[in-house]
Amino acid sequence: MMKSSKMTMDKYSEQKLNLRADSLKILLKKYGDIDPLKSKYSLKDIYECADEWTQKQSTTSGIVDYFRAYFSKYEGQEGS
């Protein structure tokens, strides 16, 4: 139980929350103008990518490339 509490504290530390906010700001600026009928990705993709990124990284450097790689791993899986 102590380990779970420590992981939760790390996930929601001020540093991680700031990193998540910065990550979302970058991704939403680049990819946030979404037309649901035409876009290949959704706001959900952006938020999930930012969450995954902040669990593994400590800076936003490379997040745009990561989003492209993150999103491409899900392309073609619709209907599977």
N, C-alpha and C positions, 0 to 999 in steps of 0.2 A: 504494500500500500504506500509506503514511503517513496518508492521509486516512481509510482504513478503521479503522486503529488509533485515531485521534483520535475517530472516531464511537463506537467501542466504549467507549473511556474515558469519553466524555460520557454514554453510555447507562447505564453502571454507576458513575457518580460517586456519592459518598455522598449528595449532594443529590437526585439522581434516584431512588436507591434508597429514601430516606426519603419522597419524594413518592409513589412507588409504594406503599409500605407504608401511608401515610396514606390514599391513594385507595382501596386495597383495604379498609381498615378501615371507611371511610365506606360504600362500596357493599355490603359484606358485612353491615354492621349494618342497612342499609335493605332490601336485597334478598336476603340470604343464606339466609333461611329458605325453602328451595326444596323443593317437593313435585314430584318428577320427573314425576308423572302429571298434575299440574294447572298447573304453572308455564309461562308463555310463554317464559321464558328460563332459562338454565342457569348454573352456576358458570363455565363456559367463557366465556359472554358477559361476565360480570363481570370476569374476568381479562383478556380481550382488550380490553375497554373501558379498564380501568385502564392497560394497556400503551400503548394508543394515546394516552390522555390524557397520560401522563407524557412521551411523546415530543414533545408540542406545547406543554405548559403548565408553569408553574413554581409553581402553587399549586393547592389543591384546590377553590378557590372556583368553583362552577358545575358540579361533577362530577356531581351528581345529575341536573340538567337535561340534561347531556351524555349520561348513560347512557340517559335516556328517549329522547332523539333518536337515539342510537347504536342502541339496540335497535329503535326503530320503523323504522329504515331496513332492517332485516332481516326484519320481519314480512311474512308473505305470500310469502316466497321459498322456503318448504319445497316440495320436489317440483319445483323449477325446474331 
